[in-house]
Amino acid sequence: MSSSRPHYDERVEQNLSDRRFDLILERLDRIADELAKTNQRLDNDENFLRLARELATLNESLQALAYAALGQQAPAVRRGRRSA
């Protein structure tokens, strides 16, 4: 009976090892999913910033057109621009 005991311990240890491996893989999958979500949010933020810059440029152009339509010159306002 003592000869079957080491074999049983090896199977139990192997099963525990397999379970630990499965848990690690599950955790890595969850981390990968969270990383993908974070990357998507960052991409959306970058797109939002580009859109905001385009809207600011469009607003300036529309203001210039409005003043031109009124036959007036737009007030000279210096705006600092950040390079991106």
C-alpha angles and dihedrals in degrees: 000000000000090000091060092050097072090048090052091048091051091053092048091048091048091050091050090048091050091048092051089050091050091050091051091050091049090051092048090051091053091048090050090051092051091048091052090051091049092050090050091051091050091050090050091049091052091049090048091053091050090049092049091052091049091050091051090052091047090050091053091049092049091050091051090050091049092052090046090052089052091049092242133118117244116247112266106248120167112219122192113230124205116217114231 
